[in-house]
Amino acid sequence: TLEALKNIVVGCGGQIKLGAGSSCNHHSLSPPHMRTVIQRVKSASVSVDGEVVSSIGPGLLCYIGLGKDDSEEDAAYIIRKILGIRLWPSQDGKKPWHCNVQDVDGSVLCVSQFTLFGRLSGNKPDYSRAQSPSTARDQYHAVLEALGKAYGPERVRDGVFGAMMDVASVNDGPVTWYLDSKERGAGAASGVSLPG
């Protein structure tokens, strides 16, 4: 499963294809249910123990959470949306939601965020729906590697998985989107093919 995620590449029209095959094998890839909060930023950084470990200029700050329940193509959907969501205006300013992060040559800073799968039991947070840390670590880094392979590793930055992080950002707008791979429409996975 992790090796399959690492083979994600960008195809024509911003589509993502998994691996070299074009046929769909429903047992080849079973990534976890994923959620992400995407923010358009002028700058963002992650610090651990008072030291900056990652920083970007204009681009996207993405909080990524992995859930326990498995389904197909969730990771491909989230990666495709991160790279394809149109949150910037056209160069002439006439079209407000026209360009994606690739069009503006922006960067992507990813931060692992298991609390995206939290729910309240009374007033107490319950994170039982989040993937276990030992499993989520490898899956999260596989998604990061796939994202870097799709866009370019020099354009993708990361925090420190499992660490207590201080995240600083200048939200541009502000513009913030929440995506859940389980809530994608019937046509959301178009342009994604699984390894044969």
C-alpha positions, 0 to 999 in steps of 0.5 A: 500500500505504501509503495503504491502511494509513492508512485503517484504522479501528475497526469494531463490536466492536473489529474493524478494517476497511481502507478503505471497501469491504467486498469482498476484493481480494487485491492491494490490500494487501500489508503486511510480515510483522510481529512485536511484543512487547507489555508491559503497563506502568505507565509507559514512555519513550524517550530519544535522546541523553539527552533524553526524546522520548516517554513514557506512563503506564499502557498498552502498550509495543510493540516492532514489527519488520517482515520481508521476506516479504510476506503479506496483512493482517499489519499489520491483525492486529497493530494489532487485537491491540494494541488488543484484547488483554485484559491488564487485570482488570475494574473490579471485579477479578473477571475477571483478563483482561477489559479491553484498552487502550481499556477502561482509557483507556491509551496505546500507546508503539511502538518500532521493533525490527528485532532481532525478526527476528534469528537466530543464525549460531553466536553472531553475530546475523543480521538478514537477515530484517528489512526494509531500513531504507529500506523499513521506515521508511515502512511502520512510520510508515504502521502508526503512523498507522493505529494512531493513526487507529484509537485516536486520535493523542493516545494513540499515541506513538513513539520515533525510527526508526533511532536508538539509543534508551534505553527505560525501562519499569515492567512491570506484572505483569510481563505480556509477549506476543509476537505473530507475524503469520505464526502467527495462527490460521485465524480470526485475520483475521476482522473485517478487510476489504480495500479493494475 
